Amino acid sequence: LNQNGVVPKSYVDLVSVGLTPLQACQCATTGPLSPAGNPSLTTYSLPLVIDNYTVQNNDRVLIKDQPPNTLPYLGSVENGIYVFNNGTGTFARSSDYSNGTDAYGAYTLVQNGTVNANKQFIELTQGTVGTAALLFTTFSSSFSVGQGLEKISTGSSTTIQVKSNLSSP
């Protein structure tokens, strides 16, 4: 209960509210997208490289670094999870994190990149996708695989599962 303790009550309260796990993203931004603008309205040059990862068609991308109030755009309101269309060079909000979705507690893993590979991000803004300025923060910088968990990478997907050969000490 001590607000100045090693793990303050306010942090525990945030974590206890719960997470909304979402499908993993292939990469995440490390700064504002260039050219600046609304990711759903801007056409990007191909190949599009984010965090040293070449974005492929239908890749999920965590856009988390749009600055607030970059007129004429909405800035950090545009942060979120998008799907890239290689044919048009544009992004569309993912169906599981579309406009109108409750943003708070959204949680995703980023699979690729020099800076963001294997990092997990959580969105802690009390608001709605498309209307609130969204802020994604690092939830965990690495997996702690072991004690019954294993990380399985198959092609472009990564899962964490319980080992089948558990034994007690």
BELTA-V180132 format. One record per residue. RES is the residue in three letters. OMEGA is omega as a letter, one per 30 degrees, with the letter a starting at -180 (none if undefined). D_LAST is the distance of its C-alpha to the last C-alpha in whole Angstrom. Layout:
BEGIN
RES_OMEGA_D_LAST / RES_OMEGA_D_LAST
END
This chain:
BEGIN
LEU_a_34 / ASN_a_35 / GLN_a_37 / ASN_a_36 / GLY_a_33 / VAL_l_30 / VAL_a_30 / PRO_l_33 / LYS_a_33 / SER_l_35 / TYR_l_33 / VAL_l_30 / ASP_l_33 / LEU_a_34 / VAL_a_30 / SER_l_30 / VAL_l_33 / GLY_l_31 / LEU_l_31 / THR_a_33 / PRO_l_32 / LEU_l_34 / GLN_a_34 / ALA_l_33 / CYS_l_36 / GLN_l_37 / CYS_l_39 / ALA_l_40 / THR_l_43 / THR_l_43 / GLY_l_46 / PRO_l_49 / LEU_l_50 / SER_g_53 / PRO_a_56 / ALA_l_55 / GLY_l_56 / ASN_a_54 / PRO_a_52 / SER_a_53 / LEU_a_56 / THR_l_56 / THR_a_57 / TYR_l_54 / SER_l_55 / LEU_f_53 / PRO_l_51 / LEU_a_49 / VAL_l_47 / ILE_l_44 / ASP_l_42 / ASN_l_43 / TYR_l_42 / THR_a_45 / VAL_a_45 / GLN_l_45 / ASN_l_47 / ASN_l_45 / ASP_l_42 / ARG_a_41 / VAL_l_41 / LEU_l_40 / ILE_a_44 / LYS_a_43 / ASP_l_45 / GLN_a_49 / PRO_l_50 / PRO_l_52 / ASN_l_55 / THR_a_57 / LEU_g_60 / PRO_a_61 / TYR_a_57 / LEU_l_55 / GLY_a_52 / SER_l_49 / VAL_a_50 / GLU_l_49 / ASN_l_46 / GLY_a_43 / ILE_a_42 / TYR_l_44 / VAL_a_45 / PHE_l_47 / ASN_a_50 / ASN_a_51 / GLY_a_54 / THR_a_56 / GLY_a_54 / THR_l_53 / PHE_l_50 / ALA_l_49 / ARG_l_47 / SER_a_44 / SER_l_44 / ASP_l_41 / TYR_a_42 / SER_l_46 / ASN_l_49 / GLY_l_48 / THR_l_45 / ASP_a_43 / ALA_a_42 / TYR_l_39 / GLY_l_35 / ALA_a_36 / TYR_l_33 / THR_l_33 / LEU_l_31 / VAL_a_34 / GLN_a_33 / ASN_l_35 / GLY_l_38 / THR_a_38 / VAL_a_37 / ASN_a_35 / ALA_l_33 / ASN_l_30 / LYS_l_31 / GLN_a_30 / PHE_l_34 / ILE_l_34 / GLU_a_38 / LEU_l_38 / THR_l_42 / GLN_a_43 / GLY_a_46 / THR_l_47 / VAL_l_46 / GLY_l_50 / THR_a_51 / ALA_l_49 / ALA_a_48 / LEU_a_45 / LEU_l_42 / PHE_l_39 / THR_a_37 / THR_l_33 / PHE_l_30 / SER_a_28 / SER_l_29 / SER_l_26 / PHE_l_23 / SER_a_20 / VAL_a_18 / GLY_a_14 / GLN_l_11 / GLY_l_12 / LEU_l_16 / GLU_l_18 / LYS_a_22 / ILE_l_25 / SER_l_28 / THR_a_31 / GLY_a_34 / SER_a_35 / SER_l_32 / THR_l_29 / THR_l_26 / ILE_l_23 / GLN_l_20 / VAL_l_17 / LYS_a_15 / SER_a_16 / ASN_a_13 / LEU_l_10 / SER_l_7 / SER_a_4 / PRO_none_0
END
